[in-house]
Amino acid sequence: MAYLAPWAYRRGVDLRRLASFLAVAEEGHFGRAAARLFLSPPAVTAHVQQLERELGVPLFERAPVRLTPAGHRFLGHARGLVDAANAAITDMADLAEHTDTLRVGVMGHGSAELTPAAIAAFRHLRPHVRLTLEALTFTEHTSALLEHRVDVAFVRPAVTDERITVDVLTTEARIVVIPAHSELAAADELHLADVLDLPFVALPPHTPRPFTDYLYFTEARGGEAPRPGPDHAVTPQEVLMSVAAGRGAGSALSSFARFYRWPGTVCVPVVDAPWDHSVLATRTGDRDPHVQLFRGLARSLAPRFASGAGPSGAHPLGGQQDGRDQRDHHADAGAAPDGAVGD
């Protein structure tokens, strides 16, 4: 069991005295040690003398200044104590920063206009909490959360992993993104039969299967892989560059067209494709109050930004979906004024 020596209880272990002792030992001079510590030479001398009295042994010879045998022996202990104290302070500072930080991951444009509205509402209610944003690639559909790099994540489609809980935020029609010079670009709408044979921009092999199936309309093509284009992409911008160059096609939710206007590309609705979701994903069982508040705000604001319901009104989700009523969110979620979240 760890304990303090009796003299330490009576007089207290003063880190300032240890710091002065170490500075004099390393500088070999009381004046230089004082300058290094931004103290006066008498203050450093007093610290060392008090430490010598508490230990009951001289630590320095004074002319010239050098460590005594006792000083050499105490040197390692003093360094260990100061290093341990600094490490403890740093560790607690990191912990305090973490508990007052919310890290928000956003894939592409997130849940469209709802994403900045939820962020603004949270900042209005928790102005003291440090909120950071991290752009997520297609390959980070779940990994950023599971690796604890973010605390909440706006992703699509719904996550099929019991370690992840999803809150459906928008349900939207699907579109295909094609080159502006394509024969299909002049159409007002397309059908799956029109687009399944297009060469789609390729995704890295480690891209999560739910996102791959979403992008490629895998269910409609009977589980078969699409005809691959020559380019790989992990961000919407990379998809758009490839499409604009006439080297492939991509797909998205309908809100994509409002956020990404890229010369040389056209977004066309795919009218018979099943509607799909954008969701807020969190780690299952995470009871962090900042996470719970953010979830409640996103759910309560979602109806303002709803893109409509799917043909059946159903949400065919896999994984761990939160089963609570939409009204059963954090009490603070209803406290944000309309002006704080926008419409």
C-alpha positions as CSV (number, residue, x, y, z in Angstrom):
1,M,0.0,0.0,0.0
2,A,1.3,3.5,-0.9
3,Y,1.9,5.9,1.9
4,L,3.7,9.1,2.7
5,A,6.6,9.3,5.2
6,P,5.6,10.9,8.6
7,W,7.6,14.1,7.8
8,A,5.7,14.5,4.6
9,Y,2.4,14.4,6.5
10,R,3.7,17.0,8.9
11,R,5.3,19.4,6.4
12,G,3.8,18.5,3.1
13,V,5.7,17.5,-0.1
14,D,6.2,20.8,-1.9
15,L,6.9,20.4,-5.6
16,R,8.3,23.9,-5.8
17,R,11.2,22.9,-3.4
18,L,11.8,19.8,-5.5
19,A,11.8,21.9,-8.7
20,S,14.3,24.3,-7.2
21,F,16.6,21.4,-6.0
22,L,16.5,19.9,-9.5
23,A,17.3,23.2,-11.2
24,V,20.3,23.9,-9.0
25,A,21.6,20.4,-9.5
26,E,21.3,20.7,-13.2
27,E,22.6,24.3,-13.5
28,G,25.3,24.0,-10.8
29,H,24.5,27.6,-9.8
30,F,21.8,29.2,-7.6
31,G,21.5,32.3,-9.8
32,R,21.1,30.4,-13.1
33,A,18.6,28.1,-11.5
34,A,16.6,31.1,-10.3
35,A,16.5,32.6,-13.8
36,R,15.4,29.3,-15.3
37,L,12.5,29.1,-12.8
38,F,11.6,32.8,-13.1
39,L,12.3,33.1,-9.3
40,S,14.6,35.3,-7.2
41,P,17.9,33.7,-6.1
42,P,16.9,34.1,-2.4
43,A,13.6,32.1,-3.1
44,V,15.5,29.2,-4.7
45,T,18.0,29.2,-1.8
46,A,15.2,29.2,0.7
47,H,13.5,26.2,-1.1
48,V,16.7,24.2,-1.0
49,Q,17.4,25.0,2.6
50,Q,13.8,24.0,3.6
51,L,14.2,20.7,1.8
52,E,17.5,20.0,3.5
53,R,15.9,20.7,6.9
54,E,13.0,18.3,6.1
55,L,15.3,15.6,4.9
56,G,17.8,16.2,7.7
57,V,20.8,16.1,5.4
58,P,22.8,18.6,3.3
59,L,22.1,18.3,-0.4
60,F,24.7,20.7,-1.8
61,E,28.2,21.9,-1.1
62,R,28.2,25.6,-1.6
63,A,31.6,26.6,-2.7
64,P,31.6,25.5,-5.5
65,V,28.0,24.4,-5.8
66,R,27.8,20.6,-6.2
67,L,25.8,17.7,-4.9
68,T,26.7,16.0,-1.7
69,P,26.5,12.2,-1.6
70,A,23.0,12.6,-0.1
71,G,22.1,15.0,-2.9
72,H,23.2,12.5,-5.6
73,R,21.1,9.8,-3.9
74,F,18.0,12.1,-3.7
75,L,18.3,13.3,-7.2
76,G,16.6,10.3,-8.8
77,H,13.8,10.4,-6.3
78,A,13.2,14.1,-6.9
79,R,13.1,13.6,-10.7
80,G,10.7,10.7,-10.3
81,L,8.3,12.7,-8.0
82,V,8.3,15.7,-10.4
83,D,7.8,13.6,-13.5
84,A,5.0,11.7,-11.8
85,A,3.3,14.9,-10.7
86,N,3.5,16.3,-14.3
87,A,2.2,13.1,-15.8
88,A,-0.8,13.1,-13.4
89,I,-1.6,16.7,-14.3
90,T,-1.3,16.0,-18.0
91,D,-3.5,12.9,-17.7
92,M,-6.2,14.7,-15.9
93,A,-6.1,17.6,-18.4
94,D,-6.6,15.1,-21.2
95,L,-9.5,13.5,-19.3
96,A,-11.1,16.9,-18.6
97,E,-10.8,17.8,-22.3
98,H,-12.4,14.6,-23.4
99,T,-15.4,14.8,-21.1
100,D,-16.0,18.4,-22.4
101,T,-15.6,17.5,-26.0
102,L,-18.0,16.1,-28.6
103,R,-16.5,14.8,-31.8
104,V,-18.9,14.7,-34.7
105,G,-18.1,12.7,-37.8
106,V,-19.8,13.7,-41.1
107,M,-19.8,11.5,-44.2
108,G,-20.2,13.7,-47.3
109,H,-23.0,16.2,-46.6
110,G,-24.3,14.2,-43.7
111,S,-28.1,14.5,-43.3
112,A,-28.3,17.5,-45.5
113,E,-29.6,20.7,-43.9
114,L,-30.3,18.8,-40.6
115,T,-26.6,18.4,-40.0
116,P,-25.7,22.1,-39.4
117,A,-29.0,22.6,-37.6
118,A,-28.3,19.9,-35.0
119,I,-24.7,21.2,-34.5
120,A,-26.0,24.7,-34.0
121,A,-28.6,23.6,-31.5
122,F,-26.1,21.6,-29.5
123,R,-23.7,24.6,-29.4
124,H,-26.5,26.8,-28.3
125,L,-27.3,24.5,-25.4
126,R,-23.8,23.5,-24.5
127,P,-21.6,26.5,-25.4
128,H,-18.9,25.3,-23.0
129,V,-18.4,22.0,-24.7
130,R,-15.7,21.8,-27.4
131,L,-17.3,20.5,-30.5
132,T,-15.1,19.2,-33.3
133,L,-16.0,18.0,-36.8
134,E,-14.3,15.3,-38.7
135,A,-14.9,14.5,-42.4
136,L,-15.5,10.7,-42.9
137,T,-14.7,8.8,-46.0
138,F,-16.8,6.0,-47.5
139,T,-14.5,3.5,-45.8
140,E,-15.3,4.9,-42.3
141,H,-18.9,4.0,-42.3
142,T,-18.4,2.4,-38.9
143,S,-14.7,2.4,-38.1
144,A,-14.4,6.0,-36.9
145,L,-17.0,5.2,-34.2
146,L,-15.7,1.8,-33.2
147,E,-12.1,3.1,-33.0
148,H,-13.4,6.0,-30.8
149,R,-12.2,8.7,-33.2
150,V,-15.7,10.3,-33.2
151,D,-18.6,10.1,-30.8
152,V,-21.5,10.6,-33.2
153,A,-21.5,10.2,-37.0
154,F,-23.8,11.3,-39.8
155,V,-23.6,8.4,-42.3
156,R,-25.6,6.5,-44.9
157,P,-27.1,4.0,-45.3
158,A,-28.2,2.5,-42.0
159,V,-25.5,0.5,-40.1
160,T,-26.0,-3.2,-39.7
161,D,-23.8,-3.8,-36.7
162,E,-24.9,-4.6,-33.2
163,R,-22.1,-2.4,-31.8
164,I,-23.7,0.6,-33.5
165,T,-27.1,2.2,-32.7
166,V,-28.7,4.3,-35.5
167,D,-31.3,7.0,-35.5
168,V,-33.0,7.5,-38.9
169,L,-32.9,11.2,-39.7
170,T,-33.9,11.4,-43.4
171,T,-35.5,9.0,-45.8
172,E,-34.9,10.1,-49.4
173,A,-35.3,9.1,-53.0
174,R,-32.2,7.9,-54.9
175,I,-30.4,9.6,-57.8
176,V,-27.6,8.6,-60.1
177,V,-24.7,10.9,-60.9
178,I,-23.6,10.7,-64.5
179,P,-21.5,12.7,-67.0
180,A,-23.3,15.7,-68.5
181,H,-22.4,14.5,-72.0
182,S,-24.0,11.0,-71.4
183,E,-27.0,10.0,-73.5
184,L,-29.0,9.6,-70.3
185,A,-28.2,13.1,-69.0
186,A,-31.2,14.7,-70.8
187,A,-33.7,12.5,-69.1
188,D,-36.0,13.9,-66.4
189,E,-36.0,10.6,-64.6
190,L,-34.4,7.1,-65.0
191,H,-35.2,3.6,-63.9
192,L,-32.9,1.0,-62.4
193,A,-32.8,-0.9,-65.7
194,D,-31.3,2.3,-67.3
195,V,-28.4,2.6,-64.8
196,L,-27.3,-0.9,-63.6
197,D,-25.0,-1.4,-66.6
198,L,-23.2,1.9,-66.1
199,P,-19.5,1.7,-65.0
200,F,-19.5,2.8,-61.4
201,V,-16.6,4.4,-59.6
202,A,-14.8,1.7,-57.7
203,L,-14.5,1.6,-53.9
204,P,-11.6,0.2,-51.9
205,P,-11.9,-3.5,-50.9
206,H,-12.2,-2.6,-47.2
207,T,-15.3,-0.4,-47.7
208,P,-18.1,-1.6,-45.4
209,R,-20.5,-3.9,-47.3
210,P,-23.7,-1.8,-46.4
211,F,-22.2,1.3,-48.1
212,T,-21.0,-0.7,-51.1
213,D,-24.5,-2.3,-51.6
214,Y,-26.1,1.2,-51.2
215,L,-23.8,2.9,-53.8
216,Y,-24.1,0.1,-56.4
217,F,-27.8,-0.8,-56.0
218,T,-26.6,-4.3,-55.3
219,E,-30.0,-5.7,-54.4
220,A,-31.5,-4.6,-57.7
221,R,-28.6,-6.3,-59.6
222,G,-29.2,-9.6,-57.8
223,G,-26.0,-9.3,-55.7
224,E,-23.7,-9.0,-58.7
225,A,-20.9,-6.4,-58.7
226,P,-21.3,-3.5,-61.1
227,R,-19.1,-2.9,-64.1
228,P,-16.2,-1.0,-62.6
229,G,-14.9,2.3,-63.8
230,P,-11.1,2.9,-63.9
231,D,-11.1,5.2,-60.8
232,H,-11.4,4.6,-57.1
233,A,-13.1,7.0,-54.7
234,V,-13.6,7.4,-51.0
235,T,-15.2,10.9,-51.0
236,P,-18.0,12.6,-53.0
237,Q,-15.5,15.0,-54.5
238,E,-13.5,12.1,-55.9
239,V,-16.7,10.5,-57.4
240,L,-17.6,13.8,-59.0
241,M,-14.2,14.3,-60.5
242,S,-14.3,10.8,-62.1
243,V,-17.9,11.4,-63.3
244,A,-17.1,14.8,-64.8
245,A,-14.2,13.2,-66.7
246,G,-16.6,10.6,-68.2
247,R,-14.9,7.8,-66.4
248,G,-17.7,6.4,-64.3
249,A,-21.0,7.0,-62.5
250,G,-22.1,7.3,-58.9
251,S,-25.3,7.3,-56.9
252,A,-26.6,9.2,-53.9
253,L,-29.6,10.4,-51.9
254,S,-31.6,13.1,-53.6
255,S,-30.3,15.8,-51.3
256,F,-26.8,15.2,-52.8
257,A,-27.9,17.3,-55.8
258,R,-28.4,20.4,-53.6
259,F,-25.0,20.2,-52.0
260,Y,-22.7,19.2,-54.9
261,R,-23.1,21.2,-58.1
262,W,-20.1,20.0,-60.2
263,P,-19.5,21.2,-63.8
264,G,-19.7,18.3,-66.2
265,T,-22.1,16.2,-64.0
266,V,-25.8,15.7,-63.9
267,C,-28.0,14.2,-61.1
268,V,-31.0,12.3,-62.3
269,P,-33.7,10.6,-60.1
270,V,-34.0,6.8,-60.2
271,V,-37.7,6.6,-59.7
272,D,-38.0,2.9,-59.0
273,A,-35.0,2.6,-56.7
274,P,-36.0,1.9,-53.0
275,W,-35.7,5.1,-50.9
276,D,-32.9,5.0,-48.4
277,H,-31.8,6.7,-45.2
278,S,-29.3,9.0,-43.7
279,V,-28.7,8.2,-40.0
280,L,-27.0,9.4,-36.9
281,A,-24.8,6.5,-35.7
282,T,-23.5,6.2,-32.1
283,R,-21.8,3.4,-30.2
284,T,-24.4,1.1,-28.6
285,G,-24.7,1.7,-24.9
286,D,-22.9,5.0,-24.9
287,R,-24.6,7.0,-22.2
288,D,-22.3,10.1,-22.4
289,P,-24.6,13.0,-21.7
290,H,-23.3,15.0,-24.6
291,V,-23.9,12.1,-27.0
292,Q,-27.4,11.6,-25.6
293,L,-28.2,15.3,-26.0
294,F,-27.0,15.4,-29.5
295,R,-29.0,12.4,-30.4
296,G,-32.1,13.9,-28.9
297,L,-31.6,17.2,-30.8
298,A,-31.1,15.4,-34.1
299,R,-34.2,13.3,-33.7
300,S,-36.4,16.2,-32.6
301,L,-35.2,18.4,-35.5
302,A,-35.5,15.7,-38.1
303,P,-39.2,16.2,-38.9
304,R,-38.4,19.8,-40.0
305,F,-36.0,18.5,-42.6
306,A,-37.9,15.3,-43.7
307,S,-37.6,14.5,-47.3
308,G,-40.7,12.4,-47.3
309,A,-41.4,8.8,-46.5
310,G,-40.7,5.7,-48.6
311,P,-43.4,4.1,-50.6
312,S,-44.5,1.9,-47.6
313,G,-43.5,4.3,-44.9
314,A,-41.3,1.6,-43.4
315,H,-37.7,1.8,-42.2
316,P,-36.1,-1.5,-43.1
317,L,-33.2,-1.2,-40.8
318,G,-30.7,-3.8,-39.6
319,G,-28.4,-3.6,-36.6
320,Q,-29.3,-2.0,-33.4
321,Q,-32.1,0.6,-33.9
322,D,-33.1,2.8,-31.0
323,G,-36.7,1.7,-30.2
324,R,-37.8,4.7,-28.1
325,D,-40.5,7.0,-29.3
326,Q,-39.1,10.0,-31.1
327,R,-40.5,12.2,-28.3
328,D,-38.5,10.3,-25.7
329,H,-35.3,12.3,-26.0
330,H,-33.1,14.3,-23.7
331,A,-35.1,16.9,-21.8
332,D,-32.8,19.6,-23.1
333,A,-33.6,18.8,-26.7
334,G,-36.8,20.8,-26.7
335,A,-35.1,23.8,-25.2
336,A,-33.4,25.1,-28.3
337,P,-35.1,28.2,-29.7
338,D,-36.2,28.2,-33.3
339,G,-33.6,30.8,-34.1
340,A,-30.8,28.5,-32.9
341,V,-31.5,25.7,-35.4
342,G,-32.9,27.2,-38.5
343,D,-35.5,25.9,-40.8
